[in-house]
Structure formats: C-alpha cells, structure tokens
Amino acid sequence: MPNSQLSKEEIAKRGGELYEKVIRVQVETAENIGKIISININTGDYEIDNDLLVAIL
C-alpha cells in the first residue's frame, strides 16, 4: 500500500486539500447532498455513493 507510511492526519490533510482545490466544485450539487465521497490521495480519483462500501470499493 503506497500510503502505509503516512499518518491518519497526513492522509486526511491530503484528502482535504484535494477536495478543496479540485473536487469540491464538481461534486457539491443538490443531488449529492448526504452522500459519501471516497478520495484516492495518490491519483485524485474519487467515488460518490449513498453506500459507504460502494464508495470505497
């Protein structure tokens, strides 16, 4: 796993930065309210779904 050496705090920081700089403008829509987002901090790819397991797989 590429991020196994990163602390939880660093992973959260990187995910937050990606969300704010790139992803937010694309996903903050009425249809996504209440959904879960999973962000790959290495690629910037993300998934959104109502189901946590679907979003992270």
SULQUIDA-V98370 format. One record per residue. N is the residue number from 0. PHI is phi in whole degrees, 0 to 359 (999 if undefined). NEAR is the number of other ideal C-beta (glycine too) atoms within 8 Angstrom. Layout:
N:PHI:NEAR / N:PHI:NEAR
This chain:
0:999:3 / 1:297:4 / 2:259:8 / 3:296:5 / 4:269:3 / 5:271:8 / 6:286:5 / 7:302:6 / 8:294:6 / 9:292:8 / 10:298:11 / 11:297:8 / 12:297:8 / 13:295:10 / 14:297:10 / 15:297:8 / 16:294:8 / 17:300:12 / 18:300:11 / 19:293:7 / 20:277:7 / 21:234:9 / 22:275:12 / 23:310:9 / 24:296:6 / 25:274:6 / 26:247:10 / 27:278:6 / 28:233:6 / 29:302:4 / 30:289:4 / 31:261:9 / 32:300:6 / 33:87:4 / 34:274:9 / 35:255:9 / 36:243:11 / 37:241:9 / 38:243:11 / 39:274:8 / 40:287:9 / 41:274:6 / 42:253:4 / 43:84:10 / 44:293:6 / 45:212:10 / 46:228:9 / 47:234:10 / 48:198:9 / 49:285:6 / 50:256:7 / 51:304:7 / 52:296:6 / 53:293:9 / 54:295:13 / 55:267:7 / 56:266:4
